[in-house]
């Protein structure tokens, strides 16, 4: 099993939620989905943003790979 950085996963979740919400806004403007579905995706996007804030608070910001392997990273 591959270990996944929780902050990176939370960031990916928020990015996906934002993508889906943007797509849903376009669908709503065309009349393809009801307002309830748009609202549901907006709530999910809010949950993902809240989750990212909590995850960063608990785990801190992730160390970018380029910093980790550049020799500039010094573990605390």
PDB file with SEQRES, HELIX, SHEET and CRYST1 records, atoms N, CA, C and O in Angstrom:
SEQRES   1 A   76  UNK UNK UNK UNK UNK UNK UNK UNK UNK UNK UNK UNK UNK          
SEQRES   2 A   76  UNK UNK UNK UNK UNK UNK UNK UNK UNK UNK UNK UNK UNK          
SEQRES   3 A   76  UNK UNK UNK UNK UNK UNK UNK UNK UNK UNK UNK UNK UNK          
SEQRES   4 A   76  UNK UNK UNK UNK UNK UNK UNK UNK UNK UNK UNK UNK UNK          
SEQRES   5 A   76  UNK UNK UNK UNK UNK UNK UNK UNK UNK UNK UNK UNK UNK          
SEQRES   6 A   76  UNK UNK UNK UNK UNK UNK UNK UNK UNK UNK UNK                  
HELIX    1 AA1 UNK A    6  UNK A   30  1                                  25    
HELIX    2 AA2 UNK A   35  UNK A   59  1                                  25    
HELIX    3 AA3 UNK A   65  UNK A   68  1                                   4    
CRYST1    1.000    1.000    1.000  90.00  90.00  90.00 P 1           1          
ATOM      1  N   UNK A   1       0.838  -1.173   0.000  1.00  0.00           N  
ATOM      2  CA  UNK A   1       0.000   0.000   0.000  1.00  0.00           C  
ATOM      3  C   UNK A   1       0.887   1.241   0.000  1.00  0.00           C  
ATOM      4  O   UNK A   1       1.886   1.296   0.717  1.00  0.00           O  
ATOM      5  N   UNK A   2       0.523   2.226  -0.796  1.00  0.00           N  
ATOM      6  CA  UNK A   2       1.281   3.467  -0.896  1.00  0.00           C  
ATOM      7  C   UNK A   2       0.715   4.470   0.098  1.00  0.00           C  
ATOM      8  O   UNK A   2      -0.494   4.694   0.146  1.00  0.00           O  
ATOM      9  N   UNK A   3       1.592   5.069   0.889  1.00  0.00           N  
ATOM     10  CA  UNK A   3       1.157   6.086   1.851  1.00  0.00           C  
ATOM     11  C   UNK A   3       0.849   7.380   1.106  1.00  0.00           C  
ATOM     12  O   UNK A   3       1.615   7.809   0.244  1.00  0.00           O  
ATOM     13  N   UNK A   4      -0.264   7.986   1.443  1.00  0.00           N  
ATOM     14  CA  UNK A   4      -0.674   9.237   0.809  1.00  0.00           C  
ATOM     15  C   UNK A   4      -0.595  10.346   1.853  1.00  0.00           C  
ATOM     16  O   UNK A   4      -1.112  10.210   2.961  1.00  0.00           O  
ATOM     17  N   UNK A   5       0.053  11.433   1.487  1.00  0.00           N  
ATOM     18  CA  UNK A   5       0.132  12.593   2.372  1.00  0.00           C  
ATOM     19  C   UNK A   5      -1.275  13.149   2.559  1.00  0.00           C  
ATOM     20  O   UNK A   5      -1.928  13.498   1.575  1.00  0.00           O  
ATOM     21  N   UNK A   6      -1.758  13.239   3.796  1.00  0.00           N  
ATOM     22  CA  UNK A   6      -3.142  13.674   4.023  1.00  0.00           C  
ATOM     23  C   UNK A   6      -3.430  15.086   3.511  1.00  0.00           C  
ATOM     24  O   UNK A   6      -4.534  15.354   3.040  1.00  0.00           O  
ATOM     25  N   UNK A   7      -2.460  15.984   3.597  1.00  0.00           N  
ATOM     26  CA  UNK A   7      -2.690  17.347   3.117  1.00  0.00           C  
ATOM     27  C   UNK A   7      -2.797  17.352   1.598  1.00  0.00           C  
ATOM     28  O   UNK A   7      -3.658  18.029   1.037  1.00  0.00           O  
ATOM     29  N   UNK A   8      -1.935  16.608   0.937  1.00  0.00           N  
ATOM     30  CA  UNK A   8      -2.007  16.518  -0.522  1.00  0.00           C  
ATOM     31  C   UNK A   8      -3.333  15.915  -0.965  1.00  0.00           C  
ATOM     32  O   UNK A   8      -3.917  16.347  -1.959  1.00  0.00           O  
ATOM     33  N   UNK A   9      -3.801  14.929  -0.233  1.00  0.00           N  
ATOM     34  CA  UNK A   9      -5.091  14.315  -0.563  1.00  0.00           C  
ATOM     35  C   UNK A   9      -6.225  15.310  -0.365  1.00  0.00           C  
ATOM     36  O   UNK A   9      -7.137  15.383  -1.188  1.00  0.00           O  
ATOM     37  N   UNK A  10      -6.176  16.074   0.716  1.00  0.00           N  
ATOM     38  CA  UNK A  10      -7.216  17.079   0.970  1.00  0.00           C  
ATOM     39  C   UNK A  10      -7.187  18.161  -0.103  1.00  0.00           C  
ATOM     40  O   UNK A  10      -8.237  18.647  -0.524  1.00  0.00           O  
ATOM     41  N   UNK A  11      -5.985  18.544  -0.549  1.00  0.00           N  
ATOM     42  CA  UNK A  11      -5.867  19.526  -1.628  1.00  0.00           C  
ATOM     43  C   UNK A  11      -6.475  18.977  -2.920  1.00  0.00           C  
ATOM     44  O   UNK A  11      -7.187  19.687  -3.631  1.00  0.00           O  
ATOM     45  N   UNK A  12      -6.192  17.724  -3.212  1.00  0.00           N  
ATOM     46  CA  UNK A  12      -6.743  17.094  -4.413  1.00  0.00           C  
ATOM     47  C   UNK A  12      -8.264  17.001  -4.331  1.00  0.00           C  
ATOM     48  O   UNK A  12      -8.959  17.201  -5.328  1.00  0.00           O  
ATOM     49  N   UNK A  13      -8.779  16.697  -3.138  1.00  0.00           N  
ATOM     50  CA  UNK A  13     -10.228  16.623  -2.965  1.00  0.00           C  
ATOM     51  C   UNK A  13     -10.880  17.974  -3.224  1.00  0.00           C  
ATOM     52  O   UNK A  13     -11.917  18.052  -3.882  1.00  0.00           O  
ATOM     53  N   UNK A  14     -10.267  19.041  -2.705  1.00  0.00           N  
ATOM     54  CA  UNK A  14     -10.824  20.375  -2.918  1.00  0.00           C  
ATOM     55  C   UNK A  14     -10.750  20.760  -4.391  1.00  0.00           C  
ATOM     56  O   UNK A  14     -11.695  21.336  -4.932  1.00  0.00           O  
ATOM     57  N   UNK A  15      -9.653  20.451  -5.030  1.00  0.00           N  
ATOM     58  CA  UNK A  15      -9.512  20.759  -6.460  1.00  0.00           C  
ATOM     59  C   UNK A  15     -10.601  20.057  -7.268  1.00  0.00           C  
ATOM     60  O   UNK A  15     -11.193  20.655  -8.166  1.00  0.00           O  
ATOM     61  N   UNK A  16     -10.864  18.799  -6.953  1.00  0.00           N  
ATOM     62  CA  UNK A  16     -11.906  18.040  -7.650  1.00  0.00           C  
ATOM     63  C   UNK A  16     -13.293  18.622  -7.354  1.00  0.00           C  
ATOM     64  O   UNK A  16     -14.126  18.730  -8.254  1.00  0.00           O  
ATOM     65  N   UNK A  17     -13.538  18.993  -6.103  1.00  0.00           N  
ATOM     66  CA  UNK A  17     -14.834  19.575  -5.741  1.00  0.00           C  
ATOM     67  C   UNK A  17     -15.055  20.896  -6.476  1.00  0.00           C  
ATOM     68  O   UNK A  17     -16.163  21.177  -6.935  1.00  0.00           O  
ATOM     69  N   UNK A  18     -14.003  21.702  -6.587  1.00  0.00           N  
ATOM     70  CA  UNK A  18     -14.120  22.967  -7.311  1.00  0.00           C  
ATOM     71  C   UNK A  18     -14.378  22.724  -8.802  1.00  0.00           C  
ATOM     72  O   UNK A  18     -15.161  23.437  -9.431  1.00  0.00           O  
ATOM     73  N   UNK A  19     -13.720  21.724  -9.348  1.00  0.00           N  
ATOM     74  CA  UNK A  19     -13.925  21.373 -10.765  1.00  0.00           C  
ATOM     75  C   UNK A  19     -15.372  20.939 -11.004  1.00  0.00           C  
ATOM     76  O   UNK A  19     -16.007  21.376 -11.963  1.00  0.00           O  
ATOM     77  N   UNK A  20     -15.881  20.088 -10.137  1.00  0.00           N  
ATOM     78  CA  UNK A  20     -17.248  19.610 -10.295  1.00  0.00           C  
ATOM     79  C   UNK A  20     -18.260  20.735 -10.116  1.00  0.00           C  
ATOM     80  O   UNK A  20     -19.264  20.784 -10.827  1.00  0.00           O  
ATOM     81  N   UNK A  21     -18.003  21.645  -9.169  1.00  0.00           N  
ATOM     82  CA  UNK A  21     -18.914  22.758  -8.948  1.00  0.00           C  
ATOM     83  C   UNK A  21     -18.924  23.690 -10.166  1.00  0.00           C  
ATOM     84  O   UNK A  21     -19.985  24.140 -10.598  1.00  0.00           O  
ATOM     85  N   UNK A  22     -17.768  23.971 -10.704  1.00  0.00           N  
ATOM     86  CA  UNK A  22     -17.691  24.837 -11.893  1.00  0.00           C  
ATOM     87  C   UNK A  22     -18.469  24.212 -13.057  1.00  0.00           C  
ATOM     88  O   UNK A  22     -19.207  24.898 -13.764  1.00  0.00           O  
ATOM     89  N   UNK A  23     -18.294  22.926 -13.239  1.00  0.00           N  
ATOM     90  CA  UNK A  23     -19.010  22.219 -14.298  1.00  0.00           C  
ATOM     91  C   UNK A  23     -20.524  22.272 -14.036  1.00  0.00           C  
ATOM     92  O   UNK A  23     -21.317  22.467 -14.957  1.00  0.00           O  
ATOM     93  N   UNK A  24     -20.899  22.098 -12.785  1.00  0.00           N  
ATOM     94  CA  UNK A  24     -22.325  22.133 -12.434  1.00  0.00           C  
ATOM     95  C   UNK A  24     -22.911  23.525 -12.670  1.00  0.00           C  
ATOM     96  O   UNK A  24     -24.068  23.638 -13.076  1.00  0.00           O  
ATOM     97  N   UNK A  25     -22.142  24.580 -12.427  1.00  0.00           N  
ATOM     98  CA  UNK A  25     -22.623  25.938 -12.700  1.00  0.00           C  
ATOM     99  C   UNK A  25     -22.965  26.088 -14.187  1.00  0.00           C  
ATOM    100  O   UNK A  25     -23.987  26.673 -14.545  1.00  0.00           O  
ATOM    101  N   UNK A  26     -22.092  25.548 -15.041  1.00  0.00           N  
ATOM    102  CA  UNK A  26     -22.347  25.608 -16.484  1.00  0.00           C  
ATOM    103  C   UNK A  26     -23.599  24.815 -16.836  1.00  0.00           C  
ATOM    104  O   UNK A  26     -24.424  25.267 -17.630  1.00  0.00           O  
ATOM    105  N   UNK A  27     -23.738  23.630 -16.243  1.00  0.00           N  
ATOM    106  CA  UNK A  27     -24.916  22.805 -16.503  1.00  0.00           C  
ATOM    107  C   UNK A  27     -26.192  23.500 -16.021  1.00  0.00           C  
ATOM    108  O   UNK A  27     -27.224  23.442 -16.690  1.00  0.00           O  
ATOM    109  N   UNK A  28     -26.119  24.152 -14.868  1.00  0.00           N  
ATOM    110  CA  UNK A  28     -27.270  24.848 -14.325  1.00  0.00           C  
ATOM    111  C   UNK A  28     -27.695  26.002 -15.242  1.00  0.00           C  
ATOM    112  O   UNK A  28     -28.885  26.206 -15.481  1.00  0.00           O  
ATOM    113  N   UNK A  29     -26.727  26.742 -15.744  1.00  0.00           N  
ATOM    114  CA  UNK A  29     -27.029  27.860 -16.655  1.00  0.00           C  
ATOM    115  C   UNK A  29     -27.749  27.380 -17.912  1.00  0.00           C  
ATOM    116  O   UNK A  29     -28.593  28.086 -18.465  1.00  0.00           O  
ATOM    117  N   UNK A  30     -27.402  26.163 -18.359  1.00  0.00           N  
ATOM    118  CA  UNK A  30     -28.055  25.583 -19.541  1.00  0.00           C  
ATOM    119  C   UNK A  30     -29.392  24.941 -19.192  1.00  0.00           C  
ATOM    120  O   UNK A  30     -30.155  24.573 -20.086  1.00  0.00           O  
ATOM    121  N   UNK A  31     -29.678  24.805 -17.913  1.00  0.00           N  
ATOM    122  CA  UNK A  31     -30.922  24.168 -17.497  1.00  0.00           C  
ATOM    123  C   UNK A  31     -30.832  22.652 -17.446  1.00  0.00           C  
ATOM    124  O   UNK A  31     -31.859  21.974 -17.421  1.00  0.00           O  
ATOM    125  N   UNK A  32     -29.610  22.105 -17.431  1.00  0.00           N  
ATOM    126  CA  UNK A  32     -29.419  20.657 -17.437  1.00  0.00           C  
ATOM    127  C   UNK A  32     -29.540  20.014 -16.055  1.00  0.00           C  
ATOM    128  O   UNK A  32     -29.818  18.819 -15.949  1.00  0.00           O  
ATOM    129  N   UNK A  33     -29.332  20.799 -14.999  1.00  0.00           N  
ATOM    130  CA  UNK A  33     -29.451  20.261 -13.641  1.00  0.00           C  
ATOM    131  C   UNK A  33     -30.280  21.228 -12.793  1.00  0.00           C  
ATOM    132  O   UNK A  33     -30.320  22.425 -13.078  1.00  0.00           O  
ATOM    133  N   UNK A  34     -30.934  20.721 -11.764  1.00  0.00           N  
ATOM    134  CA  UNK A  34     -31.733  21.596 -10.899  1.00  0.00           C  
ATOM    135  C   UNK A  34     -30.850  22.361  -9.907  1.00  0.00           C  
ATOM    136  O   UNK A  34     -29.696  22.000  -9.675  1.00  0.00           O  
ATOM    137  N   UNK A  35     -31.409  23.410  -9.335  1.00  0.00           N  
ATOM    138  CA  UNK A  35     -30.714  24.234  -8.344  1.00  0.00           C  
ATOM    139  C   UNK A  35     -30.278  23.398  -7.142  1.00  0.00           C  
ATOM    140  O   UNK A  35     -29.230  23.663  -6.554  1.00  0.00           O  
ATOM    141  N   UNK A  36     -31.066  22.401  -6.777  1.00  0.00           N  
ATOM    142  CA  UNK A  36     -30.738  21.553  -5.630  1.00  0.00           C  
ATOM    143  C   UNK A  36     -29.403  20.841  -5.834  1.00  0.00           C  
ATOM    144  O   UNK A  36     -28.611  20.717  -4.899  1.00  0.00           O  
ATOM    145  N   UNK A  37     -29.158  20.374  -7.057  1.00  0.00           N  
ATOM    146  CA  UNK A  37     -27.888  19.687  -7.342  1.00  0.00           C  
ATOM    147  C   UNK A  37     -26.715  20.671  -7.272  1.00  0.00           C  
ATOM    148  O   UNK A  37     -25.651  20.339  -6.751  1.00  0.00           O  
ATOM    149  N   UNK A  38     -26.915  21.861  -7.791  1.00  0.00           N  
ATOM    150  CA  UNK A  38     -25.867  22.884  -7.717  1.00  0.00           C  
ATOM    151  C   UNK A  38     -25.562  23.209  -6.253  1.00  0.00           C  
ATOM    152  O   UNK A  38     -24.399  23.329  -5.870  1.00  0.00           O  
ATOM    153  N   UNK A  39     -26.597  23.349  -5.448  1.00  0.00           N  
ATOM    154  CA  UNK A  39     -26.416  23.637  -4.024  1.00  0.00           C  
ATOM    155  C   UNK A  39     -25.689  22.497  -3.313  1.00  0.00           C  
ATOM    156  O   UNK A  39     -24.843  22.736  -2.450  1.00  0.00           O  
ATOM    157  N   UNK A  40     -26.020  21.265  -3.676  1.00  0.00           N  
ATOM    158  CA  UNK A  40     -25.371  20.105  -3.071  1.00  0.00           C  
ATOM    159  C   UNK A  40     -23.869  20.117  -3.364  1.00  0.00           C  
ATOM    160  O   UNK A  40     -23.057  19.870  -2.472  1.00  0.00           O  
ATOM    161  N   UNK A  41     -23.508  20.400  -4.599  1.00  0.00           N  
ATOM    162  CA  UNK A  41     -22.089  20.439  -4.958  1.00  0.00           C  
ATOM    163  C   UNK A  41     -21.376  21.618  -4.300  1.00  0.00           C  
ATOM    164  O   UNK A  41     -20.188  21.529  -3.991  1.00  0.00           O  
ATOM    165  N   UNK A  42     -22.086  22.708  -4.088  1.00  0.00           N  
ATOM    166  CA  UNK A  42     -21.508  23.837  -3.367  1.00  0.00           C  
ATOM    167  C   UNK A  42     -21.225  23.450  -1.915  1.00  0.00           C  
ATOM    168  O   UNK A  42     -20.183  23.809  -1.366  1.00  0.00           O  
ATOM    169  N   UNK A  43     -22.153  22.718  -1.293  1.00  0.00           N  
ATOM    170  CA  UNK A  43     -21.924  22.256   0.084  1.00  0.00           C  
ATOM    171  C   UNK A  43     -20.746  21.292   0.148  1.00  0.00           C  
ATOM    172  O   UNK A  43     -19.950  21.355   1.085  1.00  0.00           O  
ATOM    173  N   UNK A  44     -20.624  20.413  -0.821  1.00  0.00           N  
ATOM    174  CA  UNK A  44     -19.496  19.473  -0.849  1.00  0.00           C  
ATOM    175  C   UNK A  44     -18.168  20.216  -1.010  1.00  0.00           C  
ATOM    176  O   UNK A  44     -17.157  19.838  -0.419  1.00  0.00           O  
ATOM    177  N   UNK A  45     -18.188  21.268  -1.812  1.00  0.00           N  
ATOM    178  CA  UNK A  45     -16.988  22.086  -1.999  1.00  0.00           C  
ATOM    179  C   UNK A  45     -16.607  22.764  -0.676  1.00  0.00           C  
ATOM    180  O   UNK A  45     -15.427  22.864  -0.341  1.00  0.00           O  
ATOM    181  N   UNK A  46     -17.606  23.223   0.062  1.00  0.00           N  
ATOM    182  CA  UNK A  46     -17.359  23.843   1.364  1.00  0.00           C  
ATOM    183  C   UNK A  46     -16.781  22.829   2.347  1.00  0.00           C  
ATOM    184  O   UNK A  46     -15.861  23.146   3.100  1.00  0.00           O  
ATOM    185  N   UNK A  47     -17.317  21.620   2.339  1.00  0.00           N  
ATOM    186  CA  UNK A  47     -16.809  20.558   3.218  1.00  0.00           C  
ATOM    187  C   UNK A  47     -15.349  20.254   2.868  1.00  0.00           C  
ATOM    188  O   UNK A  47     -14.522  20.087   3.765  1.00  0.00           O  
ATOM    189  N   UNK A  48     -15.030  20.181   1.583  1.00  0.00           N  
ATOM    190  CA  UNK A  48     -13.655  19.897   1.161  1.00  0.00           C  
ATOM    191  C   UNK A  48     -12.705  21.013   1.601  1.00  0.00           C  
ATOM    192  O   UNK A  48     -11.582  20.738   2.025  1.00  0.00           O  
ATOM    193  N   UNK A  49     -13.144  22.260   1.504  1.00  0.00           N  
ATOM    194  CA  UNK A  49     -12.313  23.387   1.943  1.00  0.00           C  
ATOM    195  C   UNK A  49     -12.098  23.340   3.456  1.00  0.00           C  
ATOM    196  O   UNK A  49     -10.990  23.578   3.939  1.00  0.00           O  
ATOM    197  N   UNK A  50     -13.155  23.035   4.195  1.00  0.00           N  
ATOM    198  CA  UNK A  50     -13.035  22.910   5.654  1.00  0.00           C  
ATOM    199  C   UNK A  50     -12.093  21.769   6.025  1.00  0.00           C  
ATOM    200  O   UNK A  50     -11.286  21.895   6.946  1.00  0.00           O  
ATOM    201  N   UNK A  51     -12.200  20.660   5.306  1.00  0.00           N  
ATOM    202  CA  UNK A  51     -11.336  19.515   5.557  1.00  0.00           C  
ATOM    203  C   UNK A  51      -9.873  19.878   5.307  1.00  0.00           C  
ATOM    204  O   UNK A  51      -8.997  19.483   6.076  1.00  0.00           O  
ATOM    205  N   UNK A  52      -9.608  20.618   4.247  1.00  0.00           N  
ATOM    206  CA  UNK A  52      -8.232  21.028   3.968  1.00  0.00           C  
ATOM    207  C   UNK A  52      -7.708  21.918   5.096  1.00  0.00           C  
ATOM    208  O   UNK A  52      -6.572  21.746   5.537  1.00  0.00           O  
ATOM    209  N   UNK A  53      -8.516  22.862   5.567  1.00  0.00           N  
ATOM    210  CA  UNK A  53      -8.078  23.724   6.672  1.00  0.00           C  
ATOM    211  C   UNK A  53      -7.755  22.902   7.921  1.00  0.00           C  
ATOM    212  O   UNK A  53      -6.740  23.138   8.577  1.00  0.00           O  
ATOM    213  N   UNK A  54      -8.612  21.946   8.245  1.00  0.00           N  
ATOM    214  CA  UNK A  54      -8.365  21.098   9.421  1.00  0.00           C  
ATOM    215  C   UNK A  54      -7.116  20.241   9.229  1.00  0.00           C  
ATOM    216  O   UNK A  54      -6.318  20.084  10.153  1.00  0.00           O  
ATOM    217  N   UNK A  55      -6.953  19.699   8.048  1.00  0.00           N  
ATOM    218  CA  UNK A  55      -5.814  18.829   7.774  1.00  0.00           C  
ATOM    219  C   UNK A  55      -4.501  19.598   7.859  1.00  0.00           C  
ATOM    220  O   UNK A  55      -3.523  19.097   8.414  1.00  0.00           O  
ATOM    221  N   UNK A  56      -4.475  20.813   7.311  1.00  0.00           N  
ATOM    222  CA  UNK A  56      -3.266  21.639   7.395  1.00  0.00           C  
ATOM    223  C   UNK A  56      -2.975  21.988   8.851  1.00  0.00           C  
ATOM    224  O   UNK A  56      -1.816  22.015   9.265  1.00  0.00           O  
ATOM    225  N   UNK A  57      -4.017  22.251   9.624  1.00  0.00           N  
ATOM    226  CA  UNK A  57      -3.833  22.581  11.036  1.00  0.00           C  
ATOM    227  C   UNK A  57      -3.199  21.412  11.794  1.00  0.00           C  
ATOM    228  O   UNK A  57      -2.343  21.611  12.656  1.00  0.00           O  
ATOM    229  N   UNK A  58      -3.625  20.204  11.467  1.00  0.00           N  
ATOM    230  CA  UNK A  58      -3.116  19.015  12.162  1.00  0.00           C  
ATOM    231  C   UNK A  58      -1.736  18.603  11.650  1.00  0.00           C  
ATOM    232  O   UNK A  58      -0.844  18.314  12.448  1.00  0.00           O  
ATOM    233  N   UNK A  59      -1.551  18.572  10.329  1.00  0.00           N  
ATOM    234  CA  UNK A  59      -0.336  18.015   9.743  1.00  0.00           C  
ATOM    235  C   UNK A  59       0.654  19.063   9.248  1.00  0.00           C  
ATOM    236  O   UNK A  59       1.805  18.731   8.964  1.00  0.00           O  
ATOM    237  N   UNK A  60       0.234  20.311   9.140  1.00  0.00           N  
ATOM    238  CA  UNK A  60       1.107  21.338   8.568  1.00  0.00           C  
ATOM    239  C   UNK A  60       1.071  21.262   7.055  1.00  0.00           C  
ATOM    240  O   UNK A  60       0.442  20.378   6.473  1.00  0.00           O  
ATOM    241  N   UNK A  61       1.752  22.197   6.435  1.00  0.00           N  
ATOM    242  CA  UNK A  61       1.796  22.217   4.975  1.00  0.00           C  
ATOM    243  C   UNK A  61       2.703  21.108   4.465  1.00  0.00           C  
ATOM    244  O   UNK A  61       3.712  20.797   5.097  1.00  0.00           O  
ATOM    245  N   UNK A  62       2.356  20.504   3.325  1.00  0.00           N  
ATOM    246  CA  UNK A  62       3.231  19.467   2.773  1.00  0.00           C  
ATOM    247  C   UNK A  62       4.530  20.084   2.255  1.00  0.00           C  
ATOM    248  O   UNK A  62       4.561  21.251   1.862  1.00  0.00           O  
ATOM    249  N   UNK A  63       5.575  19.306   2.260  1.00  0.00           N  
ATOM    250  CA  UNK A  63       6.859  19.758   1.739  1.00  0.00           C  
ATOM    251  C   UNK A  63       6.891  19.427   0.255  1.00  0.00           C  
ATOM    252  O   UNK A  63       6.788  18.257  -0.115  1.00  0.00           O  
ATOM    253  N   UNK A  64       7.030  20.437  -0.602  1.00  0.00           N  
ATOM    254  CA  UNK A  64       7.064  20.145  -2.042  1.00  0.00           C  
ATOM    255  C   UNK A  64       8.226  19.215  -2.374  1.00  0.00           C  
ATOM    256  O   UNK A  64       9.297  19.320  -1.777  1.00  0.00           O  
ATOM    257  N   UNK A  65       8.021  18.320  -3.310  1.00  0.00           N  
ATOM    258  CA  UNK A  65       9.057  17.353  -3.677  1.00  0.00           C  
ATOM    259  C   UNK A  65      10.358  18.032  -4.068  1.00  0.00           C  
ATOM    260  O   UNK A  65      11.440  17.553  -3.728  1.00  0.00           O  
ATOM    261  N   UNK A  66      10.256  19.166  -4.794  1.00  0.00           N  
ATOM    262  CA  UNK A  66      11.486  19.820  -5.232  1.00  0.00           C  
ATOM    263  C   UNK A  66      12.300  20.328  -4.040  1.00  0.00           C  
ATOM    264  O   UNK A  66      13.529  20.319  -4.097  1.00  0.00           O  
ATOM    265  N   UNK A  67      11.651  20.766  -2.974  1.00  0.00           N  
ATOM    266  CA  UNK A  67      12.375  21.209  -1.779  1.00  0.00           C  
ATOM    267  C   UNK A  67      12.913  20.013  -1.002  1.00  0.00           C  
ATOM    268  O   UNK A  67      14.016  20.047  -0.455  1.00  0.00           O  
ATOM    269  N   UNK A  68      12.110  18.960  -0.969  1.00  0.00           N  
ATOM    270  CA  UNK A  68      12.502  17.771  -0.212  1.00  0.00           C  
ATOM    271  C   UNK A  68      13.779  17.159  -0.778  1.00  0.00           C  
ATOM    272  O   UNK A  68      14.632  16.699  -0.019  1.00  0.00           O  
ATOM    273  N   UNK A  69      13.916  17.150  -2.072  1.00  0.00           N  
ATOM    274  CA  UNK A  69      15.057  16.471  -2.706  1.00  0.00           C  
ATOM    275  C   UNK A  69      16.165  17.425  -3.135  1.00  0.00           C  
ATOM    276  O   UNK A  69      17.170  16.983  -3.692  1.00  0.00           O  
ATOM    277  N   UNK A  70      16.003  18.726  -2.889  1.00  0.00           N  
ATOM    278  CA  UNK A  70      17.010  19.670  -3.343  1.00  0.00           C  
ATOM    279  C   UNK A  70      18.173  19.802  -2.375  1.00  0.00           C  
ATOM    280  O   UNK A  70      19.190  20.412  -2.706  1.00  0.00           O  
ATOM    281  N   UNK A  71      18.035  19.242  -1.194  1.00  0.00           N  
ATOM    282  CA  UNK A  71      19.084  19.416  -0.186  1.00  0.00           C  
ATOM    283  C   UNK A  71      18.777  20.604   0.713  1.00  0.00           C  
ATOM    284  O   UNK A  71      19.480  20.829   1.698  1.00  0.00           O  
ATOM    285  N   UNK A  72      17.727  21.376   0.387  1.00  0.00           N  
ATOM    286  CA  UNK A  72      17.361  22.528   1.204  1.00  0.00           C  
ATOM    287  C   UNK A  72      16.435  22.152   2.341  1.00  0.00           C  
ATOM    288  O   UNK A  72      16.228  22.948   3.257  1.00  0.00           O  
ATOM    289  N   UNK A  73      15.880  20.965   2.302  1.00  0.00           N  
ATOM    290  CA  UNK A  73      14.944  20.536   3.339  1.00  0.00           C  
ATOM    291  C   UNK A  73      15.718  20.001   4.532  1.00  0.00           C  
ATOM    292  O   UNK A  73      16.582  19.134   4.401  1.00  0.00           O  
ATOM    293  N   UNK A  74      15.388  20.537   5.693  1.00  0.00           N  
ATOM    294  CA  UNK A  74      15.984  20.065   6.923  1.00  0.00           C  
ATOM    295  C   UNK A  74      14.860  19.651   7.867  1.00  0.00           C  
ATOM    296  O   UNK A  74      14.108  20.499   8.349  1.00  0.00           O  
ATOM    297  N   UNK A  75      14.742  18.356   8.133  1.00  0.00           N  
ATOM    298  CA  UNK A  75      13.670  17.926   9.024  1.00  0.00           C  
ATOM    299  C   UNK A  75      13.820  18.577  10.391  1.00  0.00           C  
ATOM    300  O   UNK A  75      14.930  18.820  10.865  1.00  0.00           O  
ATOM    301  N   UNK A  76      12.658  18.860  11.025  1.00  0.00           N  
ATOM    302  CA  UNK A  76      12.657  19.527  12.325  1.00  0.00           C  
ATOM    303  C   UNK A  76      13.095  18.702  13.447  1.00  0.00           C  
ATOM    304  O   UNK A  76      13.130  19.173  14.584  1.00  0.00           O  
TER     305      UNK A  76                                                      
END                                                                             
